[in-house]
Amino acid sequence: MIVIQTKEKKQKEEAYAGINLRSFITVVAILVAMLVFCGALSYCIPQGSFARDETGNILPDTYVAGEVSGIAFWRVLTAPVRVFASEDAVTIIMISLFLLIMSGVFNLLEKTGGIKTLMTHIMGKLRGRGSSVVCLVVLIFMLFGSLFGMFEELVTLLPLMVAFMLTMQLDTMVGLGTCLLAACFGFSTAIANPFSVGTASQLAGIPTSSGVWLRVVFFGMVYGILCLFLMRYLKKLKADPKCSLTYETDLEKRRRLAEDKEEPAQDQARMVKIYSIFFAVQGALLVAIACIREISGYAIPILAASFLISGVVAGTVVCGNFRKTLSWFFQGAVAMLPAVLMIGLASSVKLVMDESGIIDTVMNSVLTLLRGKSKFVTVLLIYGLILFLQMFIGSASAKIFLVMPIVLPITNALGISPNLVILTYCMADGFTDVILPTNPVLLIGLSMANVSYFKWLKWTWKLQLLLFAISVLVLLFGAVIGY
């Protein structure tokens, strides 16, 4: 297999080792500002409360207003720590541990060369099968994103995908489409993505498999749209290769590829077998969780245990060193610690509103505003809210902990199911990752491929508009049928 090997590429890949520092500081600053703002609101908004049923859901038209009573400033300052001892602590700690485990295992897979070796093997099998290979590669990347929540990890394979497409006489844009777009769209059309569907389902108190049928349908629709988009572009390339947006730079890349060939990794067949078994086990487990109602409510701890045990075993078998395997695992887990801090900050916003007694007052105001509005209008407003937050807070988990604890009780009181809210969240959270210039993964990916943002925007803006329209129609359909 031919790959592009440069020092620049290695530096780019290292950027995925943890959360981008600038993005982290920005998100933390926004969350701290929201935390202080909510504390200040307690000096302006009266306390109030709803009656609740035995499951904790608010009962509409039972709101009772109280007095204005500001929360002590020290309680605002200590909320990010105290939230880990609140009534939501078990859920927060469990999901945080889950994220740490998943990050550690994915880092382990990358360090041992598991993902790259598996993809290299697949690419070798697909070589020479014509343009249909593009659709197969898109399906593979989308499934990894949709089922396992992999996005940044897959984008590290971008140089490999670009090189593969160039050797098939295609271009860099096709490489970007089959890797960057497919990985992002798979994450967005989550079927069992543990970072979005899994976390949100846990907060909503429903099984991860609940409502899975419409998520599968939406996945199929987006997959078809992306394949048609790429096939149309391939048709143009076949008619005139010079219409490629990267024609000039690809000539140089092909010249370098002809000079720079990488030797195949030793024991590649053995590694492929081991990691194929690893992903097959996780896939089978996801199917079991979706089909067996008795275990579906425990999806996150089951997946965490499975990834941890099988990941460490696979890594140890591949590298032959248990200590080194644990070291790589803990490196990945430590890289996810900033996300745990963001989750703590996002969760503490709800804690401050709870302790100041204003959260029910805010919910009552929103319910009053939305009363009489259709479910579809309400869902679109939620969609717009998450799109707005997406411009400032890229972390899917942080946004879930910020939005869902407030949105879910409101939508439940309005007769909107958690399934529709979760689907709305996934749509609004994911697709813009490959269009917003504030997303570091997009900028790093484009830099790795040597493609300018404006060239990328020119190539994808119509596709993004189409996906937005399809998303709205699917949400309308879900609202109409009571999904």
N, C-alpha and C positions, 0 to 999 in steps of 0.2 A: 504493500500500500504506500502511495506517495503522499507526503504531507508537507506543509510549509513549515519549516523550522527556522525561526529567527529569535534573536534575543528579545526583540520587541514583543513577540507573541508570548514568550514566557512571562514577561513583565505584566502583560495584560491579564494573563490567566491568574497571576497572583492577586489581582484586584478582587477576585471572587472569594478569597480566603475568609473574609469577614464582611461585616456590614460597612458600606462606604461611610467614612468618617464625617464628611460634609453632610450627607443625608441624615446620619444619626444625630448630629448636633442640631440640625434644622428641626427634625421631628421632636426631639426632646424639648427644644425651646418652645415649639407650638403647644405641646402637651402641658408643659409647666404653665404657660400663659393661660391655657384653658382651665387648668386647675385653680389658679389664682382668681380667674374671672368667675368661676363657679362659687368660690368662697365669698367673693364680693357680692354676688347676686343674693346671698342669704341675708344681706343687710338691706335689700330692696324688695325682695319677693316674700310674701307671707308663707308660713308653713301650711301644710295641708295634708290630707290623707284620703285614700280610697279604702273601702272595704274590699277584702280579698276572699276568694274561695279557698277550699282545702288544698288546692294545688298551688296557691300563691298568685293566681291570675287576678287582675283588678276587675272589679265589678262596675260597669259604667253607671253613671248617675248616682253614685254613692259618695261623691267627693264632698269633704267637709273642710272649709277654710279655717285657718288659725291666725296666729299673730306673726309679726315679723320678729325674728330672733336670729341675729348673726352668729355664725360659727366662730369659735375661738381660732385665732391665727395659727397657734401652735398645732392645732388639729389639721389644718391645711398643709402645713410644712411636713408633718409626719405621716400624712396619708399614704404616700408611696411605700412606706415600710409597714404601716398598720394594716394595709389591705391584705397582706399575707397572713393576717390573723383574723380577718373578717369572716362573715358567713359565706363569702364566695371564695375563701382561701383554698379549699380543697380543689375546686375546679381550676383556679388560676395556677396552683402549684402543679397539678397533674398535667395541664396543657403545656406549662413551661418546661417540665421535665421531658415531655414528649418532643417538643421542639429541639431541646438540647440533644436528645438521643438521635433524632432524625438527622440533625446537622452533623453529629459525630460520625454516623454511619455513612452519610454521603461523602464526607471528607475522606473516610477510610476507603471508599470505593474509588475515589479519584486518585488518592496517593498510591494505591496498589495497581492502578491502571485498569480497574474493572470496567468502568463505563466505556472508556476509550477502546479497550481491547474488544469488548462486545460489539460496539458500533463498527469498528474496523473490520471485524469478521463478517458482520451483516453486509457492509458495503462491498466487501470482496465477493460475496455470494450474488449480490445484485448487479455487479458490473456487467455492462454489455447488454442489458435487457431493455434498452430504449427509454423513452420518456416515461413509461409506466413506473419506472423505478422511483421517480419523483413522488408519486402518490403513495408508494409503499413507505418511503422514508418519512414523509409527512405524517402518515398514520403512526409510525413507531414513535416519533417525537411527541406527537399529540397525546398518545396513550401514556407515555412516561409522565407528562405534565398533568394529565387529567386524573390518573390513578394514584400517582405517588407524589404529586406536588413539586416535581422537579422543573426548574426554570433556569436559574443561574448556573446550576451544575451542567445543564445541557448546552448552554451558550458557550461554555469553555471548549466544546467540540466544534465550534464554528470554523476554525482554520482547517480542520479535517474535512468538514462538509464542503467548504469552498474548493479545496483541492480536489475532492472527489468529483464535484460537478464540472470543474475545469477539465479534468481528464476525460469526461464524457462529452466534451466539446460544448458544454453549456457555459454559464457565466457566474460571476460572483453574486449577482442578485438572486439567482436561483438557489445558491448556497445559503444566502440569508433567509430566503423564504422557507426552505425546508428545515432550517434549524431555528433561527431566531423567531420567525413568525409562528412556526408550528409549535414550538415549545411554549410560547406565550399563549397561543390560542388554546392549547391543551390545558394549561393552567386555568384559563378563563372559563372553559367549558367543562368545569370540574364534575366528574362523575363520583369520585370518592376521594378527591384531593384532601388529604388530612389537614393541610394548613388553612383551608377555607371551609369546605363542607364539613369536615370532621370537627373543627373547633366551633363553628357556628351551631352545629347540631348538638354538641355537648352543652353549649350555653342555653339552647332552646329546650333541652331535655327530651329530644327525639332521637331515634336511631339514625345513623348515617345513611342507611338504606332507604329511609323514608323519602318518597317522591322521586326516587332514582330514575323512573321511566322517562320523565320529561327531560331530565339532564342528559340521558343517553340520546334522546331524539335531538336535542339541541347540539350535542357533540357531533352527531352525524351530519346535521345541517351545516355547521361551520366547517367540518372536514371537507364536505362536498364543495363549498364555496371557495375554500383555499385552493383545492385541487383545480377547480375551473379557472381560478385567477392565474395560477402558475401555468396551466396548459395553454391558456390564451397567450401568455408571454412567450412560452416555448414556440408556439406557432409563428410569432413574429420573428423570433431568433432564427428559426429555420428558413424563413423567407429572406431575411437579410441580417446576417450576424452583426453587421455594423450598427444596427439599431439598438444594440445592447447599451445600457446606461453605463457600463463599465468596460466597454470594448478596448480602449487604449490601455488601461491599467491591467486588464486580463492578459494582454499580449506579453507583458513583462512577467506576470505571475507564471504563465505557462513556460516561459523561458527558464525561470528559476526552478520550476518543478522538474524540468527535463534534466537539470544539473544536480538536483538535491533529492536523493532517494533515501528513505529511511529503511534500515534493515528491520524485518519483522521481529516482534518480541519473542523471546525464548518461551517455550511451553505455552504458546498462544492457545493451542487447542485445549489444554488443561484449564487455563483461565476462563476460556469461553464456557466450558462445561460447568465450572464451579459457579460462575456468576449467572449463567442461564438458570441453574437450579435455584439460586438465591431469588431471582426475580419471579420465577415460576411459583415458588413457595409464597411469596408476598401476594402475587396475583390470585392464587388459589384461596388464600386467606381472605382477601377482599371479596371474592365471590361467596365464600362461606358466611361472612358477616352480613352480606346483602340478602342471603337466602334464609339464614337461620335467625329467626326473631329473638330467640332466647339469648343470643350473644351479641346482637346488633347494638344494644345499648352500651356495650363495653368495648366499642370499636377502638377507641384511642389507647387504652391500656394494653389491649391485645396486640395491636399493630406495633406499639412501642416495644413490647417484650419480644415480638417476632423479629423486628428489625435489629434490635440490640443483639439478641442471641445469634441469629443466623448471620448477621453482618460481621460480628467478631469472629465467628467460626470460619466463615468464608475468607476473611482477611488473613487469619492466622494460617489457614491451609495454603493460601497463595504465597504469602511472604515467608512462611516458616518461622516466624518470630512473634510470639504472643505479646512480649513487652512492646515491640515496635507497633504492633496492631493497636494496643491500648493507647499508646502515645498518639498515634494518628487520630484515633477516636476522640480522645480528650482535646486535641487541638481543634477539631471541628466543633465540639461542644462548647469550648471556650469562645470560639468565634461567634456563637449564637447568644452569648450572655447579654450583649446590648439589646437584643430583641426582647429578652426577659425583662430588662429594665423598662423598655417602652411599654410592654404589657402591664407592668406594675403601675406606671404613670397613667396609662389609659384607664385602668380599672379604678385608680384612686379618684378619678373625676366623678364616677358614680358614687363612690364611698362618701365623698364630701357632700354631694347633693343629697344622699341618703341621710347623713348625720345632721345636716342643716335643716332637713325636713322639707326641702323644696322640690324634690324630684317628682312627687305626686302632683304638685302645683303646676310644674312644667308640663307633665303628661296631660293634666286636665285642660290646659290651654291649647295644647296640640289637638286633643280630642275634640274640643269645641270648634277649632278651626276646620278640622277635617270632617266633622259630622255633616252628613248630607252629600259629601263628595263620593264619587264612585271609587271602588277598590282600585281600579286602573289608575286613576288620578293620584291616589295615595301612593301606589307602588312607584309611579313615575317620580313623585317628589322624593321618595327614598333613593331612587336611582340617581337623581340629580344631586342629592346630598352626598352620596358616596363618591360620585364623580368629582365633586368639589373638593372633598377631603383627599382624594387620590392625588391631586396636584401638590399637596403638601406632605402627606403621610403615605409613603410607599409600602410600608409593612402591612401585609394582609392581616396578620394576627393583631397588631396594635389597633387597626381600624375596627376589627370585629369587637374587641373588648371595649372600645370607645362608643360604638354605635349600637350594637345589638342589645345590651342590657336596657337601653331606653326605648329603642324602636320596637322590640318584640312585644312588650306588654301593651303598647299602643295598638299595634296591628292586630294583636289577639283580641283586644276589645272591639275592634272594628270588623272582626270576622275574617281577617286575612291570615292564612295559614303560615306557619314558620317556613314551610317548603318554598312558598313563593318569595318570601323575604330573602331566604338563603340564595335562591336562584338569582334574584335581583342583585344581591351583593356580589356574587361571582361575576356577573356580567359587567357591573360598573367598576369592579376592582381590577380586572385583568387586562382587557383589550388595550387600554390606554398606556400600558407599560411599554408598548412599542410605537407610541406616537408622541408622548409627552417628552419634550427635551430635558425635563427635570429628572428623568429616570436615568440613574448612572449605568444600569445594565445595558440599556439601549445605546448610550453614548460609547461605552466601552466596546460593545459588539460592533458598532459601525466603524470604530477606530481599528479594530482587529481586521476588518474586511477592507479598510481603506475606502470607505464610502461616506460622502458628506451627508449631513442631516437633511439638507434641502433636496438632495437627490433621492434620499430615502422617502421623504415626504411626498415628492412628486410621484414616486412609484406606488405608494400605499394609501394615499388619502381617499381615493374612491372606494377602495376595499374597506377602509374603516367606516366610511359613511354607510356602505351597504350592511356591514355588521351591526351598526347602530340601529338601522331600520329593522333588520331581522330580529334583533334583541327586543325592541319595543313591541313588535308583532307577537313574539313568543310570550312576552309578559302579558299582553292583552289577552291572548288565548288562555293563559293560566288563570287570569282574573275571571274570565267568562265562565270557564268550566269549574271554578272553585278549587283549583289545584292547591 
